[in-house]
Amino acid sequence: MALVNNPVMGINLRQNKNSKNTGFGKYYPEVDLQKTLTIRGFAQHMIDHGSKYSRGDIENILSMVTDCLPELVAQGIPVQLGDLGIFRPTCEVKTSVMNIAAMEGLNPSDVVKAIHIRFIPNQSKLDNLAGPAFKDQCSLELRNIIDTETVTIDGKKKSVTTLVPIATAVARLKGGDAPSEGGNTNQGGNTGSNTGGNTGGNTGGNSGGGGGDDSPIDDD
C-alpha cells in the first residue's frame, strides 16, 4: 500500500483575547482540522492507497475493531494496534481514600469519577508517533488567522468565525496588494480552510496536538 510521505498539515493562528493572561494579544498555533472521516470514508481512503480488499470488507473489520476495543479496555485490557499505539483505560479520581480502615465496604464508584480510554502513540525509534517526532513526519503549512466573536442576530447569540489567509493579513499590514483570496466567514463556529486544498475543516476553537496540550489562550 503506497503511503504519502510528509503529508501537509495546515496550521492556523488565533489571537489570545484574554486580557488577564500574560499572552494577551499574541497569536498561538492550532491545527487546521479538516472534515472528520467516517468508517466508510476511511475504508475508501485505504482503497485509494491500493488495498486489495473491498470497501465492504474493510468497513466490516473496522466496525469490529470499534466494537471489540472498548469491550476489552472495559475489562482493564490494553489493546495495541500494531505500530500505531496502545489504547488503555485510566481512572479519573473523584476523591482519595484516607486509610486502609476506610477501604472496608468501599464502593469504587465513590472514589472513581470516570474511566477514560487513553491512546498512547508508539514511541519506538522506527515508528515514533509521539510529539516532536510525529511533527517531523508532517509538512507544516501556515494558512489562516482565526477570529471568533459572539454576536447577536435577530435576538439570538451566534458564534461567528472568520478566516483570513495569513499572506493576506501580512500584505495588508505592509500596505501592499493583498493576494486575491479573501477570508471566509461562518456563523456556526465551524469553517473550512480555503488555502490548503482541503475543505470542510473545523477550526472553531479546537486546538491540535492531541490530549494534554494546554493552550495558553484559555488560561484565566
N, C-alpha and C positions, 0 to 999 in steps of 0.2 A: 504494500500500500504506500503510495507516494505521499509524503507529508510535506507541508510548507515549512521551509526554513526561515527563521526570523520573521514571523508574522507581524504585521503592523498593528500596534495598539495606539489608539488616539488618546491624547492627554489634554484635558480642558483645565482652565484655571478659574477659580472662584475667589472673589474678594471677601475677606473677613470683615463683616459689618458689625461685629460685637465690640462696642466701644469699651467694654470692661476687660477685654483681652489684650495682652501685650502684642499680639499680631494684628491688631486693628488696622485696616486699610491695606494690608498686604494681600497678595494673591497666592493661593495654595492649589496644588495639582490634585486632580481626581480623574479616574478613568472615564473615558467617553463610552459608557456602556451601550452596547447595541441590543437589538431585539433578542429576547430570550428564546432559545431553540426548544421546541417540544421534542419528545422522543422521536416522532416522525421526521422532524427536521434534522435531528442528529443522525438518524439512520440514513437519510438521504445524503447527508454530508459524507458519511462513511462510504456510500456507494460512489459518490463523486470522486473519492480518492482511490477507487479501483477495487473495492471489496468484491469478492467472488460470491458473496451471499446476497440473497434477495432482501429488499427493504422489509418485507413481512417477517422474514427470519430474524433480521437484526432487531426489529421492533419487539418481537416476542422475547428475545433474550434480554434486551434492556428492560422490558417490563418485569421480567422475572427478577432481575437484579434489584429493581426498586421495591419489589415486594419482599424479597428474602433478606436483603441487607438490614432493614430496620428490625426484622424479626430476630436476627442473630445478635445485633447490637443491643436489643432489649434484654437479652439474656447475659449481657456482660461480655460478649464475644467480639473482640475487634476483628474487622474484616480488611484484609489487604488486597487491593485491586492492582496486582502487578506492580509496575514501576510508577503508577500514579500516586499511590499513597495508602494510608490506613484510615478507616473510619472507626472511631471508638467512642464509647459513652463516657460522660463526665457528670459529676454532681454539681448542682448549684446549691450552695448552702443557705438554709433558712435560719438556722441557729446552731450553736455549738452544744455539746454535752459537757456538763460541768465536771463530772467524775464518773467512776465505774458504778457507784451505787445508783446513779441516775439512769443507768442503762437498763435496769430491771423493768420489764414491761414496756420498754420504749417502742413507739411506733416510728418506723423510718420516715414516714411522711411528716412527722413533727420536726425533723431536722433537715430534710431534703426539700428544697423549694422546687427544683425542676431537674430533669435529666436532659442533657443536650447531646446531640450527635456531633462530634468534632472530627474535622478532616485534618490529618497530619500529612502534608505532602512529603513525597520521597526526598530524602536529603543525601542520598549516596553520591559519590563523586561522578558517576557516569550519568545519572538521571536526576539531577538536583532540581526540584520544582519549588524550592523554598526561597522566599525573599529576594535578595540581590542576585542570586544565581538565576532565578527564573526571569528576572528583568533582563538579564544578558541574553536570554533566548528570544526576546521580543525586540522589534524595531519601534522605538517610541517616536510619535509624531505629534507635535503641538497643533491644536486645532482651534478651540474657541475660548472666549471669555464668557462665563456663565453669570447671568444676573437674574435672581429670583425675587420678586416682590409680591406682596399681598395687596390686592386692590379690591374695591367694592364696585361690582357691576350689577345694576338692577337690584340693589339692596342685598346682594349676596357676595360674600368674600371669596375671591378666587386667587389661586397662585398662578402668577404669570412669569414664565421663564423665557428669557431672551438669550440667544446665542449670537455672539459677534465674532467672526473669524479674527484670530489674533493678528494676522497680517493686515487686516483692515483697520483694527484699532491702532496699530503702530503707525500706519500710514497717515491716519487722521491726526495722531499726536504730532507727527512731523510736519503736518500741513500739506502733504503731497497728495497725489491722486491715489485714492484707495482702490484696491482690487475690485473687480466687478461684482463678486459675490457679496450678498448682504446677510444680515443676521436673520435668524428665524425666531418667531415668537409663538408661544404655545400657552393657552390659558388653562392647562391642566397640570403643569409642572413636568410633563414628560415630553421630551423633544429629541429629535434625531440630529446627528451631525450632517452638515452639507458639504464637508470638505474632505472626508476620509474615504469616500467611495462606498460607505455603508450607510443605510438609513434605518430609522426606527429605534434609535438609541434612547436610553433612559438616563437623563442627566439631571434630574430634578433633585439634586442634593445627595445622591449616593456617592460615597467615597470608595475608590477602588483599593486594592491591596490586600483584600482578604480580612478575616476576622482579627481583631486585636490591634488594628491600626487606628489610633485615636486622632482625629483631625483637630488641629488647634482652633479651627473656625468655630467649633461648637462649644468650646470651654467657656464656663462662666467666669 
